[in-house]
Amino acid sequence: MDEKDKVKCPLCCSHKADREAKYLGPWRQENKLFRCKDCGTWFLGRIPKSYKIHFQAVGYNEPRYEKDYYISRYDFYRYIADKFVARYKISNWVEIGCGYGHLMEILRVYEYNIKGVEISEMLLAHLKQRGFEVYKNINDVNLVAGGNTY
């Protein structure tokens, strides 16, 4: 079974997703970006177990690490902004697991409607202080599937 057959859209739960791009993650592991054929949502493929273990072990949401995380992910965030925003004229963004809001910060330049979901109370407060519209629970976000929502 091909990997794209195993991937489910996090917004509409469709199994119809095509791999559109790939990039090298912070540990030089290949990560895949998918686009749902049913609702048009872009999303990252499965996160390797090593990422999950790493985030638990290092205290991901400790403020002292924010700058390092930003530097290590900047190229990926620019890639998302340059490739997808310009090409697809994306106007509504919802970042699930927005962490420190680094992608949201880059996308803010485009003056689009950007929302985030983050379960960490500390990061949630940090993002609200910086003026982002963020929620702890995805059910609180007014999502509109289809069109230009990603």
C-alpha positions as CSV (number, residue, x, y, z in Angstrom):
1,M,0.0,0.0,0.0
2,D,1.4,3.4,-1.0
3,E,1.9,6.0,1.8
4,K,-0.6,8.4,0.3
5,D,-3.3,5.7,0.8
6,K,-2.6,5.6,4.5
7,V,-2.7,9.4,5.1
8,K,-5.9,10.9,6.4
9,C,-6.7,14.6,6.1
10,P,-6.8,16.2,9.6
11,L,-9.7,18.5,8.6
12,C,-12.2,16.5,6.6
13,C,-10.9,12.9,7.4
14,S,-10.7,12.0,3.7
15,H,-8.2,9.4,2.7
16,K,-7.8,11.1,-0.7
17,A,-4.5,13.0,-0.4
18,D,-1.6,13.4,-2.8
19,R,2.0,14.0,-1.8
20,E,2.8,17.4,-3.2
21,A,6.3,18.2,-1.8
22,K,9.0,17.0,0.6
23,Y,11.5,18.8,2.7
24,L,14.3,17.8,5.1
25,G,13.4,18.2,8.7
26,P,15.8,19.3,11.5
27,W,17.3,15.8,11.8
28,R,17.7,15.5,8.0
29,Q,14.8,13.2,7.8
30,E,12.6,13.5,4.8
31,N,9.1,14.8,5.6
32,K,6.2,14.9,3.2
33,L,3.6,17.5,2.6
34,F,0.2,16.4,1.4
35,R,-2.9,18.1,-0.2
36,C,-6.3,16.7,0.4
37,K,-8.2,16.2,-2.9
38,D,-11.6,16.6,-1.1
39,C,-11.2,19.8,0.8
40,G,-7.9,21.3,-0.4
41,T,-6.2,21.3,3.0
42,W,-2.4,21.1,3.1
43,F,-0.8,19.1,5.9
44,L,2.4,17.4,7.0
45,G,2.6,13.7,6.8
46,R,3.3,11.4,9.7
47,I,5.7,12.7,12.3
48,P,8.5,10.2,13.0
49,K,8.5,8.7,16.4
50,S,12.0,10.2,17.0
51,Y,10.3,13.7,16.9
52,K,7.7,12.8,19.5
53,I,10.3,11.3,21.8
54,H,12.5,14.3,21.3
55,F,9.8,16.9,22.1
56,Q,8.9,15.0,25.3
57,A,12.5,14.7,26.5
58,V,13.7,18.3,25.9
59,G,10.9,20.3,27.3
60,Y,9.8,21.7,24.0
61,N,7.8,24.6,25.4
62,E,10.5,26.1,27.6
63,P,11.0,29.7,26.5
64,R,14.8,29.4,26.6
65,Y,14.7,27.2,23.5
66,E,12.5,29.4,21.4
67,K,15.2,31.1,19.4
68,D,16.9,27.8,18.6
69,Y,13.7,26.3,17.4
70,Y,13.0,29.4,15.2
71,I,16.4,29.2,13.6
72,S,16.2,25.4,12.9
73,R,12.8,25.7,11.3
74,Y,13.0,29.0,9.5
75,D,13.9,27.5,6.1
76,F,10.9,25.2,6.2
77,Y,8.5,28.0,7.2
78,R,9.9,30.2,4.4
79,Y,9.4,27.3,2.0
80,I,5.7,27.0,3.1
81,A,5.1,30.7,2.8
82,D,6.9,31.2,-0.6
83,K,5.6,28.0,-2.3
84,F,2.1,27.8,-1.1
85,V,1.0,31.3,-0.3
86,A,2.2,32.7,-3.7
87,R,1.2,29.7,-5.8
88,Y,-2.2,29.0,-4.3
89,K,-3.3,32.4,-3.0
90,I,-4.1,30.9,0.4
91,S,-6.1,33.4,2.5
92,N,-7.1,31.4,5.6
93,W,-4.6,29.5,7.7
94,V,-5.1,27.3,10.8
95,E,-1.9,26.0,12.3
96,I,-2.6,23.0,14.5
97,G,0.2,22.6,17.1
98,C,1.5,26.1,16.5
99,G,4.0,26.1,19.3
100,Y,5.7,29.4,19.5
101,G,3.9,30.8,16.4
102,H,6.9,31.0,14.2
103,L,5.0,30.0,11.0
104,M,2.2,32.3,12.0
105,E,4.7,35.1,12.4
106,I,6.0,34.6,8.9
107,L,2.5,34.3,7.4
108,R,1.4,37.5,9.2
109,V,3.4,39.5,6.7
110,Y,0.8,38.4,4.0
111,E,-2.0,39.9,6.1
112,Y,-4.1,36.8,5.9
113,N,-6.5,35.4,8.4
114,I,-4.3,33.2,10.6
115,K,-5.5,31.1,13.6
116,G,-3.7,28.6,15.7
117,V,-4.3,25.7,18.0
118,E,-1.9,25.0,20.9
119,I,-2.5,22.8,23.9
120,S,0.4,24.2,26.0
121,E,-1.0,26.8,28.4
122,M,2.3,28.5,28.5
123,L,2.7,28.8,24.8
124,L,-1.0,29.7,24.4
125,A,-0.5,32.7,26.7
126,H,2.7,33.7,24.9
127,L,0.9,33.6,21.5
128,K,-2.0,35.7,22.8
129,Q,0.4,38.3,24.2
130,R,1.9,38.5,20.7
131,G,-1.5,39.2,19.2
132,F,-2.4,35.9,17.6
133,E,-5.8,34.4,17.5
134,V,-5.2,31.0,19.2
135,Y,-7.2,28.4,20.9
136,K,-6.6,25.4,23.1
137,N,-9.1,23.2,21.5
138,I,-9.7,22.8,17.7
139,N,-13.4,22.6,18.3
140,D,-13.3,26.3,19.3
141,V,-11.9,27.4,16.0
142,N,-14.4,28.5,13.3
143,L,-13.2,26.2,10.5
144,V,-14.4,26.5,6.9
145,A,-13.4,23.4,4.9
146,G,-12.7,24.0,1.2
147,G,-11.9,27.1,-0.7
148,N,-8.7,28.8,0.5
149,T,-8.5,27.4,4.1
150,Y,-5.3,25.5,5.0
